[in-house]
Amino acid sequence: MNSFQTFLKAGHSPTLFASFLYFAFSCCIWVLNGAMAPFIAEDLHLSATEKGLMLSLPIFAGALMRFPLGILAQYIGRKSATLVEMGMIIVAMLFGYVFVNTFSHLLAMSVLLGIAGASFGVALSLGSGWFPPKHKGLAMGLVGAGNVGTAVSVLIAPPLAQAYGWQTVYGMAAVAICIPMVVMVLYAKEPPDREAHTSFRGHIACLFEKDGWAFSIIYGVTFGGFIGLTSFLPTYYHDQFHVSKVEAGQLTMLAAFMGAALRIFGGWISDRWGGINTLTVVIVTVAITLVPCGMASASLAATTVLMMVCFAALGAGNGAVFQLVPLRWPLSTAVAGSMIGEIGALAGGLVPTMMGMSKQYGGTYLWGFIGIAMLAIVALAMMRVMQVRWTRTWSEKGGRARVTPHYAATSTASTATTS
């Protein structure tokens, strides 16, 4: 308890809470189509591939919108950028409430849901900006635990859709997002670590380096797997096990909540044990649970338990990745984190599409699970090769923080100069 109080005193806890709340509500809205997919699919008579497209578009759109929101945050401040985004979410939700009643309108709404998914980079940067490097892993883990919004969405959206209609849920979301807006206005403060304006090349600088792509691939497995499977699971439970639409949401909530809760643990344990060590355990766990998930398609209990274990690992992995990012890019954490988050989230958009195609063309979801597991193994092999250089240059053994990360600071400064 004393150590946590010390942590809170090291930064600005009201901003940390406001960032968490903003990210939680944004995540809740981002996956609304996934949470209500059984209702939408039944109403609009969607095929398996059309369901996959409906679920993938918000993830793709959210990933692509992170970059312009990050640019905006540089010019008007992170706090102001969050308020602009939440205002846009209100408009998008009102569109869904008034206009969405055909598949083409639904696809447009799927893109608009991506506005909520753009919150990631700004939320983490705003919440952790007040904290010193040794506490950033935990700070980012706490804000990132706003992923719990996905669990809330799949828990409360289905019964609301059943009682009032799925279009009405969009209208309710427009009202709900006002809560984090008020908290942000009243309690959040712009952090003192505001970075200088960066050129386009500066924003994508980490992608000119092997490390940037390595982190993007790893995050594609951890966060991409988390958000992609969260969006898909209500459909999977409903179609595969023939549970009710509300029960499908409740079962998904169990897994999504584990992923959100363990993100905090992932940041905390990575600060102490090392992000590389944590990610090794995470990726192995993900790989060895996904394939049995696909093979346990006749057992609802086994699938639920395996999914909870898998999501716990994915959540811890998300925290571990963003314990390492500030170590590798200490002078441009927000920029590098936003780009890595964007590429990683794009990978999540492939998950519902992959699962839908596996079912429609292969007759089973098993091949989709196997495909994701194989990608996890590839990411693990890549990380184990690259960690040899990482632990010689910018991190201690296992991925713990160095007292003075000379390599990372020099590398970042050099990149900024060439930009």
N, C-alpha and C positions, 0 to 999 in steps of 0.2 A: 504493500500500500504506500509506504514511504517513497519507494522508487517511482511509483506512478505519480505521486504528488510532485516529486522533483521534476518529472517529465513535463507535467502540466505547467509548472512554474517557469520552465525553460522557454515557453512560447506563449501564444495568446489563445487560451482555451475557448473563448466565445467564437473566434473565427474558425477554430477547428470544428466546433459543433455545427456552426452555420454551414460549413463546407460539407460536412457529413450529411446534414439534412437535405441540402440542395442536391447532392449526388444521389441520395436514397430516393427522393421523389422523382428525379430524372430517370433513374433505372426502372422505377415502377412503371412509368409512362412508356418508356422505350420498348418494353416487352408486352404491352397491352394486347397486341394482335396475337402473340403466342399464347397468352393467358386465355384469350377468348376464342382461340382457333376452332375448337369443336363447334361452338355456336355459329361462328362465321361460315365455316365450311359447310355445315348443314343448311344454313339459310341460303347461301349462294351456290350450293352444289359444286364444290371444288374437287378437282382430282388431286391425287397425291403430289404430282408435280406442281400444280397450282398452289397447294398448301405450302410446299417448300419455298416457292417464289415469294408468297405473301410473308413468310417468316424471315426470309433472307434479306429482303429489301430494307427493313428498318436497321438491320445490323450494318449492311453496306453503307447506307446513307449516313448513319451515325458516325461511322469511321471516317468517311470523307469530309464530314462537316467539322470534325475536330480541328483540322488545320486552319480553316478561316476563323474559327472562334479563338484559336490560339493567337492568330495575327491580331484580331480585334482586341484581345486582352492586353497585348503589348502597348497599344496606343491609348486605350481608355482605362486600363487597369483591370485586374482580374475580378474584383468585386463588381464593377460596372458591367463587365462582360457577362457575368452570371445573371444580372438583372435583365439585360437585353435578351439573353437566351430564354429566360423564363417567360418574358413577355411574348416572344415568338411561339413558345409552347402553348400558351393560352389561345392564340389565334389558330394554331394548328388543330387543337382539340375542338374548338368551336366549328371548324370546317368538318371534322369527323362527325360531330353531333348533328349537323344540319344537312350535309350533302351525301354522305357515304351510303349508297344502297345498291351499287353494282360492282362487279369485279374490277372494272377500270378505275372507278372511284376508290376502291379499296387499295389498289396499287399506289395511287397518288397519296392516300393516307399513310401507307407503309413508308413512303419516302419522307413524309412530314414527321412521322414518329422519330426519324433519325435526328431531328433537332434535339430531342431529349438525350440521345446517345452521344451527342457532341460534348457533354459536360465533363467527361473524365479528366482530361489533362488540366483544365482550368481549376476544377475542384481540388485535385491533389496538390497542385502548385499553390493555390490560395491557402489551403489548410495547413500545409507543411512549411510554408514560407517563413513563418515566425520561429521555426525550430532549428537548432544547430545540427550539423551533419550526423553526430552520433545518435540523435533522436529521430532523424527523418524516416528511418525504416518504420518505426512504430507510428509516427504521425501519418505517413502515407497509408499504413495499414488500417488505421482508425477511419480515415476518410474513405478509403477504398471499401471499407465494410459497408458503405452505402449500397453495395451490391445487394444487401438484404432487401432493398426495394423490389428486386425481381421476385423474391419469395413472397413479399406482401402482395405483389400484383397477381401472382398465380393463385394466391389464397382468397383475396377479396373480389377480384374482377369476375370470376365465374358465377358466384351467387348473385352479384349485382346484375350481371348480364341476364341471368335466368329470371330475375324478378322484374327488371325494368327494360330489358332489351340491350343488346351489345352497343348500339349507337349511343344510347344514353350514358354509358360508362365514359365515353369520350368527354361528354359535357361535365360529368362529375370530376374528371381529371382536370379540366380547365379551372374549376373552383379550387381543387385541392392544391394545385401548384402555387396558389397565393400564400400558403402557409410558409414555405421556405423563402419566398420573396420578402415577406414581412420580417422574418428572422434575420435574413441577410442585411436588410436595410438598417435594422436596429442594433445589431450586435457585431457584425463582421467589420474588420479593419484591413485595409490594404497592407500586405506585408512590406517590410523595409528592404527586401532583397530583390526589388524590381530590376529585371535585366534590361540592358540597353536594347534599342530597336535592332532587330536582326533582319538581314536580307533574306530573300527566298532561298538562296543557296545556304545561308546560315541555318535556316529551319530544317533543311533536309541534309545538313552536313553529316549527321551520324549515319546516313544511308550510303555515304561514300566510303565508309569504313566497314571492315568485316564485323567488328563488334556490333555495329548498329543493326546489321542484318541478322546476326546471331541472336541478339535480344528480341528482335521482331519475330523470329521464328519460334523462339521459346514462348514468347507471350501469345503468339498465335495458338499454341497448344493449350496454355493455361487459361488465359482470358477468352480466347476464341472458343475453346471448348466449353467454358462456363456459360457464356452468353448464348452460344449456338444451341447447346443442349437444353438450357433453360427455356428458350423459345420453342423448342421442338417437343419437349417431354409431355406437355398436356395432350398434344396430338397422338404421341406414341402410346401413352397409357390408355387413351380413349379408344384408339383403333386396335391396339394389340390385345388388350385385356378386357375391353368392353365395359369398363367402369363408367360411371356417370361423368358428365362434363365437370361437375363440381368436385367429385372425388379425384378426377385427373389433376385438377389444380392443387388439391390438398397434397397429393402424393408428390407432385413436382416441388411444392413448397418445402417438403422435408429435405430434399436434396439441395435446393437453392439456398436454404437457410444455412445448411452446413458449409457451403462454399463461401457465403458472405461472412459467417462467424470466424472461420478459420483463416480468413485473409489477415485479420489482426494478429493471430498467432504466427502466421507466416512471416510478417514483418518483424515481430518481436523475436522469434527464434533465430531469424536470419541475422539480426544485429549481434546475437551472441554466438551462434553456431556457424554462421556463414551462409550467404545466399546460394553458393554453388553446392554445398552439402545438402541444403534444404531442397533445392531443385532436383537433385539426383534422386532423393527419396520420393519426391512428388511425381516425377515423370514415370518412374518405375511403377508406382502405385496406380497411376492413371492407365498405363498400358495393360497391367495385369487384371484390372477390373472391367475394362470396356469389353473385351472379347467374351468373358463369361456373361456379361449383361446381354449381349446379343444371343448367346446360346441358351440363356435362361428365359427365353421368350414365353415359356409355358408357366412360369412361376412368378406371380406378382410379388410375393414376399421376397424371393431371392433378388429379383430385379431392383426392388426398392432399396434393399440393404446395400447392394453393390453400387447403386447410383449415389447413395449417401456417402459411401467411402470415396468414390471417385470424385465427387464434388468437394469433399473435404480437402482432398489433395489438390484439386484445381485452385481452390480458394487460397490455400497456403502458398501455392506456387505464384499466384498473382502478387501476394505480399513479398515474396522472396525476390521476384524480378525487380520490384521497385525499391528494394533495399540496395540492389547492386547499381541501378541506374545513377543515383547521385554520386556513387563512388567513381564511376567511370566518366561521368560528365558533370563534375562539381560546379562548373561555371555556367552551364547551360542545361540544368536539370529539366526545367519546364519545357524547353524546346525539344530536347532529345526524348523526354518522356512522352510528349504529345505525339511525336512522329512514331515512336515505337508502339504507343497505344493505338494509333491509327492503323498501322499495318497489322498489328495483332488482332484488332477487332474485325478487320476485313476478312481475316481467316475464319472468324466466327460465322460470317455470312455464308460460308460454304457448307457449314454443317447441316442446316435444314434441307438445303438443296441436295446434298449428297445422300441424306437419309431418304428423302422423297424419291429420288431416282433409284436408290437401292430397292425400295419397296415396289415401285411401279415396273421396273425392268428386270429385277432379280427375284421378285416375289417374296423377299424377306428383308428385314432391316439389318440382318447380321453383317452384310458386306459394308454397310455404312460404319458400324462399330469397329470392324476390323481395319477399315481405312484410317479412321482417327487414331487407333492404337499404333498403327505402323508409322504415322507421322510423328507420334510422340517418341517412338524409338529412334527415329532419325534425328530429332531434336536433341535427345539425350546423347547420342553418339557424337554429334557436332560439339555440344557443350564440353564433353569430357576431353575432346581434343584441344579445344581452345582454352580451357581453364589452365593449362600449363603456362601459357603466356600471361594470362590474366593475373595469376598469383605471383608472377615475377615482376610485374609492372605496376598495377594499380590497386591490388587487393592483397590482403594476407591470405594464408593458406585456408582454403575452404570458402573464401569469399567474405571474410570479415573486413571491417574498415581499417585502413592504415592511418597512422597518426598524421602523416603528411603525404597525400597522394600525388607525388610529383608528376608522374607520367600523365595522369588524367588532366591535371591542370595545364601542363605544358601542351598536351595534344589539343585541348579545347581552345587554348589561346592561339595556337598556331592555326587552327581551322578558322577561327574568327578573323585572323589577320588576312588569310588568303581569300576570304569571302568578300 
